[in-house]
Amino acid sequence: MPPRPMLPPDDLYARLELSVDASPEAIEIAWRALLKRHHPDVAGAHADDVAKRINVAHDWLSDPELRARYDRERHPGRGRGRAGVPDRQRASSGSPPAPRRRTPPPRPRRPLDPAEAVERHIDRVRRLSDDELDRLSLAESPPIAFVASISRFLPPERLAAVATVEKRIHDAIPRRSRWDAATRDAVVGYAHELILGPFLDDHLSEPFRERVRERLARGWEAAVDQPRYGPNSAVVRKALDRLQGLGPSDLGRLMGASLAAGPIPAELPWPRGLSAQDDDALRVSSALAQRDAAALLPEPVPAIARRALGRAMHGLVLRHAFRPAELERLLGPWREVLVDAAGPARPARRA
């Protein structure tokens, strides 16, 4: 077994000008940006030692096991639960860091100028529909802190664009959603991806680049240019109309049946081959259908009854993917109201 590498005596995060909770993507960007700045061909022969120190810091902090060991010994109590480094990877390592290519291959440039792309984006924000605004309110927040963590490495023009885009987007968002944090963050996150695209292409290799793009654009792409309730919007709308037309006695009976059915798991099931993590547009569709259905119930509503109706609406949104028996279980006592609206479900697709 090779000897354990000696622990560097100084602060490796300081070498990369990062905080101890920096994400793996931020570490990658800092390494590449600082190498360009301190490369001997740019800064002179005296910078060779600085470049070597930057490489050593990257070797340690980009390896999950070496980073966990460094954090345990240099930053005790600070590394647990750090963003971007799963706990299951926090084990000591007896191996030295693997060699890494020091000159990453160039990535192809985007055909659209970032400034033009941002202008188109802001124009699209002004034209958001009510359905899109409702979907954006349930979007997953992008990692805005990531952009702040790499700001010192950005070229002046990119930094200036990042600094001004949030105010411009705030003014472009339709007034009814202007102060909604989820909506704002999803719209700003997508703008950050457009502004920083060429810089990130140059400073991130795969899978880092695609992971950052997905996180920044996820909320916007899951909400915009999508039907309100996903592929089964027509069915869900009919179900909501029927629910709205129920009288107090029928609603009371259905809520009582929900209570009689017993405890209901808090976690919603997903069809095989789909998940809330990987299919965010469908997650938003389901959450919106549940929210709209709950708004039609009189107050107060027992939590179990609300949860049972939420599961039924979740089933309708994803009825194309659930097996018939799974859909029946999700509909539960609300089936008598929703099934006529749903009609016979198509066979579930198999992964």
C-alpha positions in Angstrom: 0.0 0.0 0.0 1.5 3.4 -0.9 2.1 5.8 1.9 -0.6 8.4 2.8 0.2 11.8 1.2 1.5 14.4 3.7 -1.2 16.8 4.8 -0.4 20.3 3.4 0.4 22.7 6.3 -1.5 25.7 5.1 -5.1 26.5 4.2 -5.9 24.9 0.8 -9.1 26.8 0.5 -7.2 30.1 0.8 -4.9 29.0 -2.0 -8.0 28.8 -4.2 -9.6 31.9 -2.7 -12.6 29.9 -1.7 -14.6 29.3 1.5 -14.6 25.8 3.2 -18.1 25.1 1.9 -17.2 25.6 -1.7 -18.9 23.2 -4.1 -16.9 20.9 -6.4 -17.8 23.1 -9.4 -16.5 26.2 -7.6 -13.3 24.4 -6.9 -12.9 23.4 -10.5 -13.5 27.0 -11.7 -11.1 28.5 -9.1 -8.4 26.1 -10.1 -8.6 26.8 -13.8 -9.0 30.6 -13.4 -6.1 30.9 -11.0 -3.9 28.7 -13.2 -4.5 31.0 -16.1 -3.7 34.0 -13.9 -0.5 32.5 -12.4 0.7 30.4 -15.3 4.5 31.0 -15.9 3.9 31.9 -19.5 1.6 34.7 -18.3 3.0 35.8 -15.0 6.7 35.0 -15.5 8.9 32.2 -14.3 8.6 33.3 -10.6 4.9 32.2 -10.7 5.9 28.6 -11.3 5.8 27.9 -7.5 2.4 29.5 -7.2 1.0 27.4 -10.0 2.3 24.2 -8.3 0.6 25.2 -5.1 -2.7 25.8 -6.9 -2.4 22.4 -8.5 -1.8 20.7 -5.1 -4.8 22.5 -3.6 -7.0 21.3 -6.5 -5.7 17.7 -6.2 -6.7 17.6 -2.5 -10.0 19.4 -2.7 -11.3 17.9 -5.9 -10.9 14.4 -4.5 -13.8 13.6 -2.1 -11.8 11.3 0.1 -8.8 13.5 0.4 -11.0 16.6 0.9 -12.8 14.7 3.8 -9.5 13.8 5.4 -8.2 17.4 5.0 -11.4 18.9 6.5 -11.3 16.5 9.4 -7.8 17.4 10.4 -7.7 21.1 9.3 -11.3 22.2 9.7 -12.9 19.9 12.3 -16.6 20.3 12.6 -16.8 22.3 9.4 -16.8 19.6 6.7 -19.9 17.5 7.7 -22.8 18.0 5.4 -20.8 20.4 3.1 -22.6 21.2 -0.1 -21.5 19.1 -3.0 -19.7 16.3 -1.1 -22.0 13.5 -0.1 -21.5 12.0 3.4 -21.1 8.5 1.9 -17.9 9.7 0.3 -16.3 10.9 3.6 -13.8 8.1 4.2 -10.1 8.3 4.7 -7.9 7.4 1.8 -4.6 5.7 1.5 -4.1 6.6 -2.1 -2.4 9.8 -3.5 -4.5 12.0 -5.7 -4.9 10.7 -9.2 -3.1 12.7 -11.9 -5.2 15.3 -13.7 -4.8 16.8 -17.2 -3.5 20.3 -16.7 -4.8 21.7 -20.0 -8.5 21.0 -20.5 -9.7 20.8 -24.1 -11.6 23.8 -25.4 -15.4 23.6 -25.5 -17.3 24.8 -28.5 -18.7 28.3 -28.3 -22.4 29.0 -28.3 -23.8 30.5 -31.5 -25.9 33.1 -29.7 -24.2 36.1 -28.0 -24.8 36.0 -24.3 -26.0 39.6 -24.2 -28.5 38.9 -27.0 -29.7 35.8 -25.2 -30.3 37.7 -22.0 -32.3 40.3 -23.9 -34.5 37.6 -25.4 -34.9 36.0 -21.9 -36.0 39.3 -20.3 -38.5 39.8 -23.1 -39.9 36.3 -22.5 -40.2 37.1 -18.8 -42.4 40.0 -19.6 -44.7 37.7 -21.5 -45.1 35.0 -18.9 -48.6 33.6 -18.7 -50.5 33.1 -15.5 -50.0 29.3 -15.8 -46.3 29.8 -16.2 -46.1 32.2 -13.2 -48.0 29.6 -11.1 -45.5 26.9 -12.1 -42.5 29.1 -11.5 -43.8 29.7 -7.9 -43.2 26.0 -7.3 -39.9 25.8 -9.1 -36.8 24.4 -7.4 -34.4 27.2 -6.4 -31.1 27.3 -8.4 -27.8 27.6 -6.6 -27.6 31.4 -6.5 -24.8 31.2 -3.9 -22.6 29.3 -6.5 -22.5 32.4 -8.7 -21.5 34.6 -5.7 -18.7 32.1 -4.8 -17.1 32.4 -8.3 -17.7 36.1 -8.8 -14.0 37.0 -8.1 -12.9 34.9 -11.1 -15.3 36.4 -13.6 -14.2 38.8 -16.3 -15.3 42.4 -15.6 -18.0 42.4 -18.3 -19.5 39.2 -17.0 -19.4 40.4 -13.4 -21.2 43.7 -14.4 -23.9 41.7 -16.3 -24.5 39.5 -13.2 -24.7 42.5 -11.0 -27.4 44.3 -13.1 -29.5 41.4 -14.3 -31.4 40.8 -11.1 -32.8 44.3 -11.0 -33.8 44.1 -14.7 -35.5 40.8 -14.2 -37.4 42.1 -11.1 -38.8 44.9 -13.2 -39.7 42.5 -16.1 -41.6 39.9 -14.0 -45.3 40.6 -14.1 -46.4 42.5 -11.0 -48.5 39.7 -9.4 -45.3 37.5 -9.0 -42.7 40.2 -8.7 -42.1 39.5 -5.0 -42.3 35.7 -5.1 -38.8 34.4 -4.2 -39.1 31.1 -6.1 -40.2 32.8 -9.3 -37.4 35.4 -9.1 -34.7 32.8 -8.3 -35.8 30.5 -11.2 -35.8 33.4 -13.7 -32.5 34.9 -12.4 -30.8 31.4 -12.4 -31.6 30.9 -16.0 -30.2 34.4 -16.8 -27.0 33.5 -14.9 -26.7 30.4 -17.2 -27.0 32.6 -20.3 -24.5 35.3 -19.0 -21.9 32.8 -17.7 -22.3 30.2 -20.4 -19.0 30.9 -22.3 -17.0 31.4 -19.1 -18.4 28.1 -17.6 -17.6 26.3 -20.9 -14.0 27.3 -20.6 -13.6 26.6 -16.9 -15.6 23.4 -16.3 -15.2 20.0 -17.8 -17.9 17.3 -17.7 -19.7 16.3 -15.6 -19.3 19.6 -13.8 -20.5 21.8 -16.7 -23.7 19.9 -17.4 -24.4 19.7 -13.7 -24.1 23.5 -13.3 -26.2 24.1 -16.4 -28.9 21.8 -15.2 -29.1 23.4 -11.7 -29.2 27.0 -13.0 -31.7 26.3 -15.7 -33.8 23.6 -13.9 -36.5 25.8 -12.4 -37.1 27.9 -15.5 -37.2 25.0 -17.9 -39.5 22.9 -15.7 -42.0 25.8 -15.5 -42.1 27.7 -18.8 -43.6 26.5 -22.1 -45.3 23.7 -20.2 -49.0 22.9 -19.8 -50.3 23.9 -16.4 -50.7 20.3 -15.2 -48.4 18.5 -17.6 -49.4 16.0 -20.3 -52.7 15.2 -18.6 -53.8 18.8 -18.1 -57.3 18.3 -19.7 -58.1 15.4 -17.4 -56.9 17.4 -14.3 -59.0 20.4 -15.3 -62.1 18.3 -15.6 -61.4 16.7 -12.2 -61.1 20.1 -10.6 -64.3 21.3 -12.2 -66.2 18.3 -10.7 -64.5 18.8 -7.4 -65.6 22.5 -7.4 -69.2 21.4 -8.1 -69.5 19.1 -5.1 -71.9 20.1 -2.4 -71.0 20.3 1.3 -72.6 16.9 2.1 -70.7 15.1 -0.6 -67.4 16.8 0.4 -68.0 15.9 4.0 -68.7 12.3 3.1 -65.5 12.0 1.0 -63.4 13.6 3.7 -64.9 11.1 6.2 -64.0 8.2 3.9 -60.4 9.6 3.7 -60.2 9.5 7.5 -61.7 6.0 7.7 -59.0 4.7 5.2 -56.4 5.2 7.9 -52.9 6.7 7.9 -51.5 7.9 4.6 -47.7 8.1 3.9 -46.4 11.6 3.6 -44.2 10.7 0.6 -45.8 10.5 -2.8 -45.1 7.4 -4.9 -43.7 7.8 -8.4 -44.1 5.5 -11.3 -41.2 3.2 -12.2 -38.8 5.1 -14.5 -39.8 8.6 -13.2 -38.8 10.5 -10.1 -39.4 13.9 -8.5 -35.6 14.5 -8.7 -35.2 13.7 -12.3 -38.5 14.9 -13.8 -38.9 18.3 -12.3 -41.5 19.5 -14.8 -43.8 16.7 -13.7 -43.1 17.4 -10.0 -44.2 21.0 -10.6 -47.3 19.8 -12.4 -48.2 17.5 -9.6 -47.6 20.1 -6.9 -49.7 22.7 -8.7 -52.6 20.2 -9.2 -52.5 19.3 -5.5 -52.4 23.0 -4.5 -55.4 23.9 -6.8 -57.4 21.0 -5.5 -56.8 21.8 -1.8 -57.9 25.4 -2.5 -61.3 24.1 -3.4 -61.9 22.4 0.0 -63.7 24.2 2.7 -61.8 25.0 5.9 -61.0 23.4 8.2 -59.9 20.3 6.4 -58.4 17.3 8.3 -54.8 16.7 7.2 -55.5 13.1 6.2 -58.3 14.2 3.9 -56.1 16.9 2.3 -53.3 14.3 1.9 -55.7 11.8 0.3 -56.9 14.3 -2.2 -53.3 15.3 -2.9 -52.4 11.7 -3.7 -55.4 11.4 -6.0 -54.4 14.5 -7.9 -50.8 13.3 -8.1 -52.1 10.1 -9.6 -54.1 12.0 -12.3 -51.1 14.1 -13.3 -49.0 11.0 -13.8 -51.8 8.6 -14.9 -50.0 7.9 -18.2 -47.1 6.3 -16.3 -48.9 4.6 -13.3 -50.1 1.0 -13.7 -53.9 0.8 -13.4 -53.8 -0.9 -9.9 -51.4 1.8 -8.7 -53.6 4.6 -10.0 -56.7 3.0 -8.3 -54.9 3.0 -4.9 -53.9 6.6 -5.3 -57.4 7.8 -6.2 -58.8 6.1 -3.1 -62.1 7.4 -1.9 -61.9 10.4 -4.3 -62.2 8.0 -7.2 -66.0 8.5 -7.4 -65.5 12.2 -8.1 -62.4 12.0 -10.3 -62.7 8.8 -12.2 -65.3 10.1 -14.7 -63.1 13.0 -15.4 -60.1 10.7 -15.8 -61.7 8.0 -17.9 -59.8 4.8 -18.4 -56.1 5.3 -17.9 -53.8 4.2 -20.7 -51.4 1.3 -19.9 -48.4 2.4 -17.9 -45.2 2.6 -19.9 -42.5 0.2 -18.7 -38.9 1.4 -18.1 
